[in-house]
Each structure stands twice: as structure tokens, then as C-alpha cells.
């Protein structure tokens, strides 16, 4: 995708592959999402629990941590089977 300004005001991050995700968690929990091998650290989700991730390659992983009352659950999602298609013109 080219010129996706909804992801970032940084022009270098306005092209590439994007993955939109929605999570669910127990009310009162906090959830963070991090692209392992990405350009940014963990991002805490707000109440809509939606995130758009910029994916650079299929070697990256998505790490999700949900915490509530001192306990946390961590899940890591492998992207190695994700097929990143080359950009198309037009």
C-alpha cells in the first residue's frame, strides 16, 4: 500500500504492508502489542482494542501481553507463513 497516512505522519512509514488486528480482554485489563523486529516498542491498546501494525518482513513476530491484577498472559504470533505481496501499480 502506498501513502497510507492513517498509520503515521512519518512519510517513511506510509508505505508497506499493514495488518489490522482486534483483541478482546477482560474489563479492566491492559493489553500491549509489540512487533518483534519492528521499529517501535510496545503499544498499549485503548478501549477499542484495535491496532494496525506495519509489517516489514515475515521474520517478525507479534507479541501481545494482557495484564490484570498483577497477573499477565503473553502470546507471540509467528508471521513466517504470512505472504507479503509486492506492491501493484495503479
N, C-alpha and C positions, 0 to 999 in steps of 0.2 A: 504494500500500500504506500502511496506517495502522498506527502503533505497532509498527514493526519495531525492537525494542530490540537485536537482534543486530548492528545496524550501528554504533550509537553509544549512549553513555549520555546524550548531549545530546538532550533532547526535541525540539528544533528540527530534528534530523537523523533523526528516527524516522518521518517520513512522506515520501513521494515515489516516485520511480522508481529502481529498483536494477537493476544489470546485473552478473551473476556471470560471471567470466572465469577461465579456467585457461590457464597458459602452460607451455611446455617450453623448456629451455635446457640447454646443455652442462654437465655436472657441474663444479662449481667456479665457475661464472659467477654474477654478481649481476644481478638484474633489478629495476628500479624502474618503477612505474606512476604516472602523474600525470594528473589530469583538468584539461586546459587550460580555464580559465574556471571551475574548481571552487573550493571553499573551503579546500582543503588542498594542501600541496606534494607532492612525490614520496614514494611509499611503497615501501620495499624489501620484496620478497616473501620469505616464509620458504620452508622446504623443500617445502611442499605446492604452492607456485606458484599458489595460488588468491587471488582478490581479489573483493570486492563493491564496486562503485562506485555512488555516489549521483549520478544524472543529473538536472540541473535543467532543461536545455533541449537542443534538437537543434543548437545552435550550438557546443556544447562538442566537444572532441576528446580522445581518449585517447592519451597519449604513453607509449611503452614503450621503455626503454633497457636493453639487456643488455650487460654488460662482462665481459671475461675477458682476463687478461694484458696490460692496457694498451690493448686494442682494444675498441671498442664499436659496437653496431648500434642505431640509433634508428628506430622506426616510429611513425607518427602515424596514428591511425584516426579518420576523419571520421564524425560521428554525424548528419549532416544528413538522411539518409534514415530515421533511426530514428523510428518513430511512437510518441509518448508519449500514451497514452490517458488521459482524465480518470478520476479515482477513481470507483469504484462503491460504492454504499451496500449494506451487508449483507454 
